[in-house]
Amino acid sequence: MANTYDIGDVVRWSVAFTDSDGTAVDPTAVVFKYQDPSGTETSVAAVNDAVGAYHYDVTIAEAGVWHGRFEGTGTNVAAAESYVAVRRSEFY
């Protein structure tokens, strides 16, 4: 996810966990971590939409590059990272 957003947008990060056969599976727990351009890191429980499908919405409050990471723990361990770019604004 290397898209460009504006301050004030809500960015939805999402992930799908699957086993080696491609079947959707749930880890024991799923944490979403995100880091704003100033380096502040936040960890939250991801929202479970269906078996193996998770998301978390972040309201963007600062220009720069935001990083996100899902971590599945326990059974079905996996991780996925991505980032988004946020444009500078004349209004903030």
VEXMIRO-447646 format. One record per residue (C-alpha): residue number from 1; residue in three letters; z, y, x. Coordinates in Angstrom, 1 decimal. Example, Ala and Ser with C-alpha at 12.3 -4.5 7.8 and 13.67 -1.06 7.14 Angstrom:
// VEXMIRO-447646
<r><num>1</num><residu>ALA</residu><w>7.8</w><v>-4.5</v><u>12.3</u></r>
<r><num>2</num><residu>SER</residu><w>7.1</w><v>-1.1</v><u>13.7</u></r>
***
This chain:
// VEXMIRO-447646
<r><num>1</num><residu>MET</residu><w>0.0</w><v>0.0</v><u>0.0</u></r>
<r><num>2</num><residu>ALA</residu><w>-1.2</w><v>2.9</v><u>2.1</u></r>
<r><num>3</num><residu>ASN</residu><w>-1.8</w><v>5.5</v><u>-0.7</u></r>
<r><num>4</num><residu>THR</residu><w>-1.2</w><v>9.2</v><u>-0.8</u></r>
<r><num>5</num><residu>TYR</residu><w>1.3</w><v>10.7</v><u>-3.2</u></r>
<r><num>6</num><residu>ASP</residu><w>2.8</w><v>14.1</v><u>-4.1</u></r>
<r><num>7</num><residu>ILE</residu><w>6.4</w><v>15.2</v><u>-4.1</u></r>
<r><num>8</num><residu>GLY</residu><w>7.8</w><v>14.3</v><u>-7.5</u></r>
<r><num>9</num><residu>ASP</residu><w>5.7</w><v>11.2</v><u>-8.1</u></r>
<r><num>10</num><residu>VAL</residu><w>7.4</w><v>7.9</v><u>-8.9</u></r>
<r><num>11</num><residu>VAL</residu><w>6.1</w><v>5.2</v><u>-6.6</u></r>
<r><num>12</num><residu>ARG</residu><w>6.4</w><v>1.6</v><u>-7.8</u></r>
<r><num>13</num><residu>TRP</residu><w>6.7</w><v>-0.9</v><u>-5.0</u></r>
<r><num>14</num><residu>SER</residu><w>6.1</w><v>-4.5</v><u>-6.0</u></r>
<r><num>15</num><residu>VAL</residu><w>6.1</w><v>-8.0</v><u>-4.5</u></r>
<r><num>16</num><residu>ALA</residu><w>5.2</w><v>-11.6</v><u>-5.5</u></r>
<r><num>17</num><residu>PHE</residu><w>7.1</w><v>-14.5</v><u>-4.0</u></r>
<r><num>18</num><residu>THR</residu><w>5.3</w><v>-17.8</v><u>-3.9</u></r>
<r><num>19</num><residu>ASP</residu><w>5.7</w><v>-21.2</v><u>-2.3</u></r>
<r><num>20</num><residu>SER</residu><w>3.2</w><v>-22.8</v><u>0.1</u></r>
<r><num>21</num><residu>ASP</residu><w>1.2</w><v>-24.1</v><u>-3.0</u></r>
<r><num>22</num><residu>GLY</residu><w>1.0</w><v>-20.6</v><u>-4.4</u></r>
<r><num>23</num><residu>THR</residu><w>3.5</w><v>-21.3</v><u>-7.2</u></r>
<r><num>24</num><residu>ALA</residu><w>5.7</w><v>-18.3</v><u>-8.2</u></r>
<r><num>25</num><residu>VAL</residu><w>9.3</w><v>-18.8</v><u>-7.0</u></r>
<r><num>26</num><residu>ASP</residu><w>12.5</w><v>-16.8</v><u>-7.0</u></r>
<r><num>27</num><residu>PRO</residu><w>14.6</w><v>-16.3</v><u>-3.9</u></r>
<r><num>28</num><residu>THR</residu><w>18.3</w><v>-16.5</v><u>-4.4</u></r>
<r><num>29</num><residu>ALA</residu><w>18.5</w><v>-12.7</v><u>-4.1</u></r>
<r><num>30</num><residu>VAL</residu><w>16.0</w><v>-9.9</v><u>-3.6</u></r>
<r><num>31</num><residu>VAL</residu><w>16.9</w><v>-6.6</v><u>-1.9</u></r>
<r><num>32</num><residu>PHE</residu><w>14.5</w><v>-3.7</v><u>-1.7</u></r>
<r><num>33</num><residu>LYS</residu><w>15.1</w><v>-1.3</v><u>1.2</u></r>
<r><num>34</num><residu>TYR</residu><w>13.3</w><v>2.0</v><u>1.6</u></r>
<r><num>35</num><residu>GLN</residu><w>13.4</w><v>4.8</v><u>4.2</u></r>
<r><num>36</num><residu>ASP</residu><w>12.5</w><v>8.4</v><u>3.6</u></r>
<r><num>37</num><residu>PRO</residu><w>10.7</w><v>10.5</v><u>6.2</u></r>
<r><num>38</num><residu>SER</residu><w>14.1</w><v>11.9</v><u>7.4</u></r>
<r><num>39</num><residu>GLY</residu><w>15.2</w><v>8.3</v><u>8.3</u></r>
<r><num>40</num><residu>THR</residu><w>17.7</w><v>7.8</v><u>5.5</u></r>
<r><num>41</num><residu>GLU</residu><w>17.7</w><v>4.2</v><u>4.5</u></r>
<r><num>42</num><residu>THR</residu><w>18.7</w><v>3.0</v><u>1.0</u></r>
<r><num>43</num><residu>SER</residu><w>19.2</w><v>-0.7</v><u>-0.1</u></r>
<r><num>44</num><residu>VAL</residu><w>19.1</w><v>-1.7</v><u>-3.8</u></r>
<r><num>45</num><residu>ALA</residu><w>18.7</w><v>-4.9</v><u>-5.8</u></r>
<r><num>46</num><residu>ALA</residu><w>15.0</w><v>-5.3</v><u>-6.8</u></r>
<r><num>47</num><residu>VAL</residu><w>14.1</w><v>-5.5</v><u>-10.5</u></r>
<r><num>48</num><residu>ASN</residu><w>12.9</w><v>-9.0</v><u>-11.5</u></r>
<r><num>49</num><residu>ASP</residu><w>9.9</w><v>-8.9</v><u>-13.9</u></r>
<r><num>50</num><residu>ALA</residu><w>9.1</w><v>-12.6</v><u>-14.1</u></r>
<r><num>51</num><residu>VAL</residu><w>9.5</w><v>-15.7</v><u>-11.8</u></r>
<r><num>52</num><residu>GLY</residu><w>8.6</w><v>-14.5</v><u>-8.3</u></r>
<r><num>53</num><residu>ALA</residu><w>7.7</w><v>-11.0</v><u>-9.4</u></r>
<r><num>54</num><residu>TYR</residu><w>9.8</w><v>-8.0</v><u>-8.4</u></r>
<r><num>55</num><residu>HIS</residu><w>9.5</w><v>-4.2</v><u>-8.2</u></r>
<r><num>56</num><residu>TYR</residu><w>11.5</w><v>-1.1</v><u>-7.6</u></r>
<r><num>57</num><residu>ASP</residu><w>10.6</w><v>2.5</v><u>-8.5</u></r>
<r><num>58</num><residu>VAL</residu><w>11.3</w><v>5.4</v><u>-6.1</u></r>
<r><num>59</num><residu>THR</residu><w>11.1</w><v>9.1</v><u>-7.0</u></r>
<r><num>60</num><residu>ILE</residu><w>9.5</w><v>10.8</v><u>-4.0</u></r>
<r><num>61</num><residu>ALA</residu><w>11.4</w><v>14.0</v><u>-3.0</u></r>
<r><num>62</num><residu>GLU</residu><w>10.1</w><v>14.7</v><u>0.5</u></r>
<r><num>63</num><residu>ALA</residu><w>6.7</w><v>14.9</v><u>2.3</u></r>
<r><num>64</num><residu>GLY</residu><w>5.9</w><v>12.4</v><u>5.0</u></r>
<r><num>65</num><residu>VAL</residu><w>5.7</w><v>8.6</v><u>5.3</u></r>
<r><num>66</num><residu>TRP</residu><w>8.0</w><v>6.5</v><u>3.2</u></r>
<r><num>67</num><residu>HIS</residu><w>8.6</w><v>2.8</v><u>4.2</u></r>
<r><num>68</num><residu>GLY</residu><w>9.6</w><v>0.0</v><u>1.8</u></r>
<r><num>69</num><residu>ARG</residu><w>10.7</w><v>-3.6</v><u>2.4</u></r>
<r><num>70</num><residu>PHE</residu><w>11.5</w><v>-6.5</v><u>0.1</u></r>
<r><num>71</num><residu>GLU</residu><w>13.8</w><v>-9.2</v><u>1.4</u></r>
<r><num>72</num><residu>GLY</residu><w>14.3</w><v>-12.5</v><u>-0.4</u></r>
<r><num>73</num><residu>THR</residu><w>17.3</w><v>-14.5</v><u>0.8</u></r>
<r><num>74</num><residu>GLY</residu><w>18.8</w><v>-17.9</v><u>0.2</u></r>
<r><num>75</num><residu>THR</residu><w>16.2</w><v>-20.3</v><u>-1.1</u></r>
<r><num>76</num><residu>ASN</residu><w>12.5</w><v>-19.2</v><u>-0.8</u></r>
<r><num>77</num><residu>VAL</residu><w>13.2</w><v>-16.7</v><u>2.0</u></r>
<r><num>78</num><residu>ALA</residu><w>10.4</w><v>-14.2</v><u>2.6</u></r>
<r><num>79</num><residu>ALA</residu><w>9.9</w><v>-10.5</v><u>3.3</u></r>
<r><num>80</num><residu>ALA</residu><w>7.2</w><v>-7.9</v><u>2.7</u></r>
<r><num>81</num><residu>GLU</residu><w>6.8</w><v>-4.4</v><u>4.0</u></r>
<r><num>82</num><residu>SER</residu><w>4.5</w><v>-1.5</v><u>3.1</u></r>
<r><num>83</num><residu>TYR</residu><w>4.4</w><v>2.3</v><u>3.3</u></r>
<r><num>84</num><residu>VAL</residu><w>3.1</w><v>5.4</v><u>1.4</u></r>
<r><num>85</num><residu>ALA</residu><w>2.2</w><v>8.8</v><u>2.6</u></r>
<r><num>86</num><residu>VAL</residu><w>3.4</w><v>11.9</v><u>0.7</u></r>
<r><num>87</num><residu>ARG</residu><w>1.5</w><v>15.2</v><u>1.0</u></r>
<r><num>88</num><residu>ARG</residu><w>3.2</w><v>18.5</v><u>1.8</u></r>
<r><num>89</num><residu>SER</residu><w>3.4</w><v>20.9</v><u>-1.1</u></r>
<r><num>90</num><residu>GLU</residu><w>3.2</w><v>24.7</v><u>-1.2</u></r>
<r><num>91</num><residu>PHE</residu><w>5.9</w><v>24.5</v><u>-3.9</u></r>
<r><num>92</num><residu>TYR</residu><w>8.6</w><v>22.6</v><u>-2.0</u></r>
***
